[in-house]
Amino acid sequence: MAYLLVVDDDEQFSSAVARVLGASGHDVGTEAESGKVLARIRERRPDAIILDVMFPENDKAGFELARSIRRAFGELPVLLLTAVNQAFPLGFSGKDLDATWLPAYGFLEKPVDFELLSAMVADMLAHGSGTRAG
């Protein structure tokens, strides 16, 4: 199956996501620090990344990181998995994904439905890279 990288400062949550995706046969790594993600990708390029938006050092680090990943690694698929709408009720959704401003394949809100997460990861892996509206 695929190698996935889960990036979230909540290590318990990352572990839960890793267990769920690992049960589907994927090899899953985790990273808690947004500043270490690009180096981790260079060490072992994942097939896809599951990325939080808000980190202790920067509430929009995930948005910035998604753009950095696109610049450095091209069409590497990124799925945003975040509670940003709970912290900042601006109505952010998959409609806001865009190849330049926010290059991500999809968007899921926390708390996450793990069946939906697994389905979105499978879809993302099956359809490759890029940004998917919706």
PyMOL commands that place a pseudoatom at each C-alpha (Angstrom):
pseudoatom trace, name=CA, resn=MET, resi=1, chain=A, elem=C, hetatm=0, pos=[0.000, 0.000, 0.000]
pseudoatom trace, name=CA, resn=ALA, resi=2, chain=A, elem=C, hetatm=0, pos=[1.022, 3.645, 0.365]
pseudoatom trace, name=CA, resn=TYR, resi=3, chain=A, elem=C, hetatm=0, pos=[3.339, 5.504, 2.711]
pseudoatom trace, name=CA, resn=LEU, resi=4, chain=A, elem=C, hetatm=0, pos=[1.400, 8.338, 4.399]
pseudoatom trace, name=CA, resn=LEU, resi=5, chain=A, elem=C, hetatm=0, pos=[2.669, 11.144, 6.618]
pseudoatom trace, name=CA, resn=VAL, resi=6, chain=A, elem=C, hetatm=0, pos=[0.303, 12.516, 9.281]
pseudoatom trace, name=CA, resn=VAL, resi=7, chain=A, elem=C, hetatm=0, pos=[1.290, 16.011, 10.447]
pseudoatom trace, name=CA, resn=ASP, resi=8, chain=A, elem=C, hetatm=0, pos=[-0.463, 17.184, 13.617]
pseudoatom trace, name=CA, resn=ASP, resi=9, chain=A, elem=C, hetatm=0, pos=[0.787, 18.658, 16.902]
pseudoatom trace, name=CA, resn=ASP, resi=10, chain=A, elem=C, hetatm=0, pos=[-1.729, 16.508, 18.822]
pseudoatom trace, name=CA, resn=GLU, resi=11, chain=A, elem=C, hetatm=0, pos=[0.305, 13.317, 19.073]
pseudoatom trace, name=CA, resn=GLN, resi=12, chain=A, elem=C, hetatm=0, pos=[-2.589, 11.230, 20.452]
pseudoatom trace, name=CA, resn=PHE, resi=13, chain=A, elem=C, hetatm=0, pos=[-4.745, 12.255, 17.513]
pseudoatom trace, name=CA, resn=SER, resi=14, chain=A, elem=C, hetatm=0, pos=[-1.910, 11.518, 15.055]
pseudoatom trace, name=CA, resn=SER, resi=15, chain=A, elem=C, hetatm=0, pos=[-1.481, 8.081, 16.584]
pseudoatom trace, name=CA, resn=ALA, resi=16, chain=A, elem=C, hetatm=0, pos=[-5.206, 7.373, 16.234]
pseudoatom trace, name=CA, resn=VAL, resi=17, chain=A, elem=C, hetatm=0, pos=[-5.157, 8.447, 12.578]
pseudoatom trace, name=CA, resn=ALA, resi=18, chain=A, elem=C, hetatm=0, pos=[-2.039, 6.326, 11.993]
pseudoatom trace, name=CA, resn=ARG, resi=19, chain=A, elem=C, hetatm=0, pos=[-3.733, 3.266, 13.541]
pseudoatom trace, name=CA, resn=VAL, resi=20, chain=A, elem=C, hetatm=0, pos=[-6.849, 3.706, 11.398]
pseudoatom trace, name=CA, resn=LEU, resi=21, chain=A, elem=C, hetatm=0, pos=[-4.903, 4.184, 8.171]
pseudoatom trace, name=CA, resn=GLY, resi=22, chain=A, elem=C, hetatm=0, pos=[-2.436, 1.455, 9.128]
pseudoatom trace, name=CA, resn=ALA, resi=23, chain=A, elem=C, hetatm=0, pos=[-5.355, -0.961, 9.527]
pseudoatom trace, name=CA, resn=SER, resi=24, chain=A, elem=C, hetatm=0, pos=[-6.063, -0.355, 5.835]
pseudoatom trace, name=CA, resn=GLY, resi=25, chain=A, elem=C, hetatm=0, pos=[-2.564, -1.615, 5.049]
pseudoatom trace, name=CA, resn=HIS, resi=26, chain=A, elem=C, hetatm=0, pos=[-0.765, 1.715, 4.752]
pseudoatom trace, name=CA, resn=ASP, resi=27, chain=A, elem=C, hetatm=0, pos=[2.641, 2.475, 6.226]
pseudoatom trace, name=CA, resn=VAL, resi=28, chain=A, elem=C, hetatm=0, pos=[2.071, 5.642, 8.282]
pseudoatom trace, name=CA, resn=GLY, resi=29, chain=A, elem=C, hetatm=0, pos=[4.572, 8.065, 9.766]
pseudoatom trace, name=CA, resn=THR, resi=30, chain=A, elem=C, hetatm=0, pos=[3.753, 10.991, 12.038]
pseudoatom trace, name=CA, resn=GLU, resi=31, chain=A, elem=C, hetatm=0, pos=[5.292, 14.401, 12.622]
pseudoatom trace, name=CA, resn=ALA, resi=32, chain=A, elem=C, hetatm=0, pos=[4.244, 16.790, 15.389]
pseudoatom trace, name=CA, resn=GLU, resi=33, chain=A, elem=C, hetatm=0, pos=[6.357, 19.810, 14.439]
pseudoatom trace, name=CA, resn=SER, resi=34, chain=A, elem=C, hetatm=0, pos=[5.424, 21.801, 11.352]
pseudoatom trace, name=CA, resn=GLY, resi=35, chain=A, elem=C, hetatm=0, pos=[8.993, 23.058, 11.000]
pseudoatom trace, name=CA, resn=LYS, resi=36, chain=A, elem=C, hetatm=0, pos=[10.321, 19.534, 10.464]
pseudoatom trace, name=CA, resn=VAL, resi=37, chain=A, elem=C, hetatm=0, pos=[7.904, 18.437, 7.749]
pseudoatom trace, name=CA, resn=LEU, resi=38, chain=A, elem=C, hetatm=0, pos=[9.878, 19.419, 4.644]
pseudoatom trace, name=CA, resn=ALA, resi=39, chain=A, elem=C, hetatm=0, pos=[12.963, 17.600, 5.956]
pseudoatom trace, name=CA, resn=ARG, resi=40, chain=A, elem=C, hetatm=0, pos=[10.847, 14.512, 6.728]
pseudoatom trace, name=CA, resn=ILE, resi=41, chain=A, elem=C, hetatm=0, pos=[9.488, 14.547, 3.179]
pseudoatom trace, name=CA, resn=ARG, resi=42, chain=A, elem=C, hetatm=0, pos=[13.029, 14.782, 1.792]
pseudoatom trace, name=CA, resn=GLU, resi=43, chain=A, elem=C, hetatm=0, pos=[14.085, 11.800, 3.945]
pseudoatom trace, name=CA, resn=ARG, resi=44, chain=A, elem=C, hetatm=0, pos=[11.213, 9.655, 2.726]
pseudoatom trace, name=CA, resn=ARG, resi=45, chain=A, elem=C, hetatm=0, pos=[8.732, 11.023, 0.272]
pseudoatom trace, name=CA, resn=PRO, resi=46, chain=A, elem=C, hetatm=0, pos=[5.197, 9.989, 1.208]
pseudoatom trace, name=CA, resn=ASP, resi=47, chain=A, elem=C, hetatm=0, pos=[2.517, 9.110, -1.303]
pseudoatom trace, name=CA, resn=ALA, resi=48, chain=A, elem=C, hetatm=0, pos=[0.219, 11.572, 0.492]
pseudoatom trace, name=CA, resn=ILE, resi=49, chain=A, elem=C, hetatm=0, pos=[0.146, 13.858, 3.526]
pseudoatom trace, name=CA, resn=ILE, resi=50, chain=A, elem=C, hetatm=0, pos=[-2.624, 14.346, 6.077]
pseudoatom trace, name=CA, resn=LEU, resi=51, chain=A, elem=C, hetatm=0, pos=[-2.024, 17.841, 7.428]
pseudoatom trace, name=CA, resn=ASP, resi=52, chain=A, elem=C, hetatm=0, pos=[-3.428, 19.847, 10.324]
pseudoatom trace, name=CA, resn=VAL, resi=53, chain=A, elem=C, hetatm=0, pos=[-3.772, 23.628, 9.865]
pseudoatom trace, name=CA, resn=MET, resi=54, chain=A, elem=C, hetatm=0, pos=[-3.248, 25.065, 13.338]
pseudoatom trace, name=CA, resn=PHE, resi=55, chain=A, elem=C, hetatm=0, pos=[0.019, 24.585, 15.225]
pseudoatom trace, name=CA, resn=PRO, resi=56, chain=A, elem=C, hetatm=0, pos=[1.074, 26.165, 18.541]
pseudoatom trace, name=CA, resn=GLU, resi=57, chain=A, elem=C, hetatm=0, pos=[3.591, 28.446, 16.863]
pseudoatom trace, name=CA, resn=ASN, resi=58, chain=A, elem=C, hetatm=0, pos=[1.255, 29.598, 14.084]
pseudoatom trace, name=CA, resn=ASP, resi=59, chain=A, elem=C, hetatm=0, pos=[-2.514, 29.187, 13.643]
pseudoatom trace, name=CA, resn=LYS, resi=60, chain=A, elem=C, hetatm=0, pos=[-2.141, 29.051, 9.867]
pseudoatom trace, name=CA, resn=ALA, resi=61, chain=A, elem=C, hetatm=0, pos=[1.061, 26.995, 9.623]
pseudoatom trace, name=CA, resn=GLY, resi=62, chain=A, elem=C, hetatm=0, pos=[-0.731, 24.214, 7.739]
pseudoatom trace, name=CA, resn=PHE, resi=63, chain=A, elem=C, hetatm=0, pos=[-1.922, 26.584, 5.031]
pseudoatom trace, name=CA, resn=GLU, resi=64, chain=A, elem=C, hetatm=0, pos=[1.626, 27.893, 4.625]
pseudoatom trace, name=CA, resn=LEU, resi=65, chain=A, elem=C, hetatm=0, pos=[3.048, 24.382, 4.722]
pseudoatom trace, name=CA, resn=ALA, resi=66, chain=A, elem=C, hetatm=0, pos=[0.666, 23.176, 1.993]
pseudoatom trace, name=CA, resn=ARG, resi=67, chain=A, elem=C, hetatm=0, pos=[2.003, 25.942, -0.269]
pseudoatom trace, name=CA, resn=SER, resi=68, chain=A, elem=C, hetatm=0, pos=[5.621, 25.107, 0.663]
pseudoatom trace, name=CA, resn=ILE, resi=69, chain=A, elem=C, hetatm=0, pos=[5.031, 21.420, -0.079]
pseudoatom trace, name=CA, resn=ARG, resi=70, chain=A, elem=C, hetatm=0, pos=[3.600, 22.312, -3.510]
pseudoatom trace, name=CA, resn=ARG, resi=71, chain=A, elem=C, hetatm=0, pos=[6.580, 24.563, -4.320]
pseudoatom trace, name=CA, resn=ALA, resi=72, chain=A, elem=C, hetatm=0, pos=[9.168, 22.029, -3.142]
pseudoatom trace, name=CA, resn=PHE, resi=73, chain=A, elem=C, hetatm=0, pos=[7.578, 18.736, -4.187]
pseudoatom trace, name=CA, resn=GLY, resi=74, chain=A, elem=C, hetatm=0, pos=[5.074, 19.521, -6.926]
pseudoatom trace, name=CA, resn=GLU, resi=75, chain=A, elem=C, hetatm=0, pos=[1.778, 17.670, -6.971]
pseudoatom trace, name=CA, resn=LEU, resi=76, chain=A, elem=C, hetatm=0, pos=[2.241, 15.704, -3.732]
pseudoatom trace, name=CA, resn=PRO, resi=77, chain=A, elem=C, hetatm=0, pos=[-1.337, 15.169, -2.468]
pseudoatom trace, name=CA, resn=VAL, resi=78, chain=A, elem=C, hetatm=0, pos=[-2.265, 16.892, 0.793]
pseudoatom trace, name=CA, resn=LEU, resi=79, chain=A, elem=C, hetatm=0, pos=[-5.458, 16.321, 2.758]
pseudoatom trace, name=CA, resn=LEU, resi=80, chain=A, elem=C, hetatm=0, pos=[-6.240, 19.010, 5.332]
pseudoatom trace, name=CA, resn=LEU, resi=81, chain=A, elem=C, hetatm=0, pos=[-7.660, 17.591, 8.555]
pseudoatom trace, name=CA, resn=THR, resi=82, chain=A, elem=C, hetatm=0, pos=[-8.352, 20.414, 10.975]
pseudoatom trace, name=CA, resn=ALA, resi=83, chain=A, elem=C, hetatm=0, pos=[-10.457, 22.148, 13.606]
pseudoatom trace, name=CA, resn=VAL, resi=84, chain=A, elem=C, hetatm=0, pos=[-9.789, 25.595, 12.126]
pseudoatom trace, name=CA, resn=ASN, resi=85, chain=A, elem=C, hetatm=0, pos=[-13.527, 26.330, 11.802]
pseudoatom trace, name=CA, resn=GLN, resi=86, chain=A, elem=C, hetatm=0, pos=[-14.053, 25.630, 15.491]
pseudoatom trace, name=CA, resn=ALA, resi=87, chain=A, elem=C, hetatm=0, pos=[-11.330, 28.101, 16.477]
pseudoatom trace, name=CA, resn=PHE, resi=88, chain=A, elem=C, hetatm=0, pos=[-12.108, 30.677, 13.779]
pseudoatom trace, name=CA, resn=PRO, resi=89, chain=A, elem=C, hetatm=0, pos=[-15.707, 30.263, 12.528]
pseudoatom trace, name=CA, resn=LEU, resi=90, chain=A, elem=C, hetatm=0, pos=[-15.129, 31.614, 9.038]
pseudoatom trace, name=CA, resn=GLY, resi=91, chain=A, elem=C, hetatm=0, pos=[-16.780, 28.741, 7.195]
pseudoatom trace, name=CA, resn=PHE, resi=92, chain=A, elem=C, hetatm=0, pos=[-13.607, 27.435, 5.564]
pseudoatom trace, name=CA, resn=SER, resi=93, chain=A, elem=C, hetatm=0, pos=[-14.373, 24.421, 3.378]
pseudoatom trace, name=CA, resn=GLY, resi=94, chain=A, elem=C, hetatm=0, pos=[-13.206, 22.403, 0.419]
pseudoatom trace, name=CA, resn=LYS, resi=95, chain=A, elem=C, hetatm=0, pos=[-14.563, 25.170, -1.828]
pseudoatom trace, name=CA, resn=ASP, resi=96, chain=A, elem=C, hetatm=0, pos=[-11.617, 27.294, -0.679]
pseudoatom trace, name=CA, resn=LEU, resi=97, chain=A, elem=C, hetatm=0, pos=[-9.040, 24.845, -2.048]
pseudoatom trace, name=CA, resn=ASP, resi=98, chain=A, elem=C, hetatm=0, pos=[-7.125, 26.233, -4.967]
pseudoatom trace, name=CA, resn=ALA, resi=99, chain=A, elem=C, hetatm=0, pos=[-3.929, 25.289, -6.781]
pseudoatom trace, name=CA, resn=THR, resi=100, chain=A, elem=C, hetatm=0, pos=[-2.212, 28.540, -5.756]
pseudoatom trace, name=CA, resn=TRP, resi=101, chain=A, elem=C, hetatm=0, pos=[-3.705, 29.814, -2.501]
pseudoatom trace, name=CA, resn=LEU, resi=102, chain=A, elem=C, hetatm=0, pos=[-4.315, 26.446, -0.905]
pseudoatom trace, name=CA, resn=PRO, resi=103, chain=A, elem=C, hetatm=0, pos=[-3.033, 23.506, -2.930]
pseudoatom trace, name=CA, resn=ALA, resi=104, chain=A, elem=C, hetatm=0, pos=[-4.712, 20.586, -1.187]
pseudoatom trace, name=CA, resn=TYR, resi=105, chain=A, elem=C, hetatm=0, pos=[-6.650, 17.609, -2.446]
pseudoatom trace, name=CA, resn=GLY, resi=106, chain=A, elem=C, hetatm=0, pos=[-9.354, 17.828, 0.166]
pseudoatom trace, name=CA, resn=PHE, resi=107, chain=A, elem=C, hetatm=0, pos=[-10.519, 19.130, 3.513]
pseudoatom trace, name=CA, resn=LEU, resi=108, chain=A, elem=C, hetatm=0, pos=[-11.994, 17.334, 6.532]
pseudoatom trace, name=CA, resn=GLU, resi=109, chain=A, elem=C, hetatm=0, pos=[-13.061, 18.889, 9.814]
pseudoatom trace, name=CA, resn=LYS, resi=110, chain=A, elem=C, hetatm=0, pos=[-12.257, 17.558, 13.267]
pseudoatom trace, name=CA, resn=PRO, resi=111, chain=A, elem=C, hetatm=0, pos=[-13.649, 15.686, 15.000]
pseudoatom trace, name=CA, resn=VAL, resi=112, chain=A, elem=C, hetatm=0, pos=[-13.125, 13.350, 12.111]
pseudoatom trace, name=CA, resn=ASP, resi=113, chain=A, elem=C, hetatm=0, pos=[-15.249, 10.466, 10.947]
pseudoatom trace, name=CA, resn=PHE, resi=114, chain=A, elem=C, hetatm=0, pos=[-12.554, 7.803, 10.481]
pseudoatom trace, name=CA, resn=GLU, resi=115, chain=A, elem=C, hetatm=0, pos=[-14.556, 5.961, 7.816]
pseudoatom trace, name=CA, resn=LEU, resi=116, chain=A, elem=C, hetatm=0, pos=[-14.806, 9.174, 5.806]
pseudoatom trace, name=CA, resn=LEU, resi=117, chain=A, elem=C, hetatm=0, pos=[-11.091, 9.832, 6.356]
pseudoatom trace, name=CA, resn=SER, resi=118, chain=A, elem=C, hetatm=0, pos=[-10.207, 6.357, 5.088]
pseudoatom trace, name=CA, resn=ALA, resi=119, chain=A, elem=C, hetatm=0, pos=[-12.450, 6.826, 2.050]
pseudoatom trace, name=CA, resn=MET, resi=120, chain=A, elem=C, hetatm=0, pos=[-10.937, 10.247, 1.259]
pseudoatom trace, name=CA, resn=VAL, resi=121, chain=A, elem=C, hetatm=0, pos=[-7.391, 8.883, 1.570]
pseudoatom trace, name=CA, resn=ALA, resi=122, chain=A, elem=C, hetatm=0, pos=[-8.268, 5.992, -0.752]
pseudoatom trace, name=CA, resn=ASP, resi=123, chain=A, elem=C, hetatm=0, pos=[-9.781, 8.449, -3.248]
pseudoatom trace, name=CA, resn=MET, resi=124, chain=A, elem=C, hetatm=0, pos=[-6.769, 10.746, -3.005]
pseudoatom trace, name=CA, resn=LEU, resi=125, chain=A, elem=C, hetatm=0, pos=[-4.363, 7.861, -3.621]
pseudoatom trace, name=CA, resn=ALA, resi=126, chain=A, elem=C, hetatm=0, pos=[-6.443, 6.493, -6.510]
pseudoatom trace, name=CA, resn=HIS, resi=127, chain=A, elem=C, hetatm=0, pos=[-6.696, 9.844, -8.266]
pseudoatom trace, name=CA, resn=GLY, resi=128, chain=A, elem=C, hetatm=0, pos=[-3.156, 10.990, -7.697]
pseudoatom trace, name=CA, resn=SER, resi=129, chain=A, elem=C, hetatm=0, pos=[-2.209, 14.509, -7.009]
pseudoatom trace, name=CA, resn=GLY, resi=130, chain=A, elem=C, hetatm=0, pos=[-3.424, 18.008, -7.318]
pseudoatom trace, name=CA, resn=THR, resi=131, chain=A, elem=C, hetatm=0, pos=[-6.332, 19.932, -5.954]
pseudoatom trace, name=CA, resn=ARG, resi=132, chain=A, elem=C, hetatm=0, pos=[-9.836, 18.564, -5.904]
pseudoatom trace, name=CA, resn=ALA, resi=133, chain=A, elem=C, hetatm=0, pos=[-12.693, 21.000, -5.530]
pseudoatom trace, name=CA, resn=GLY, resi=134, chain=A, elem=C, hetatm=0, pos=[-15.411, 20.225, -3.062]
for i in range(1, 134): cmd.bond("trace and resi %d" % i, "trace and resi %d" % (i + 1))
show_as sticks, trace
zoom trace
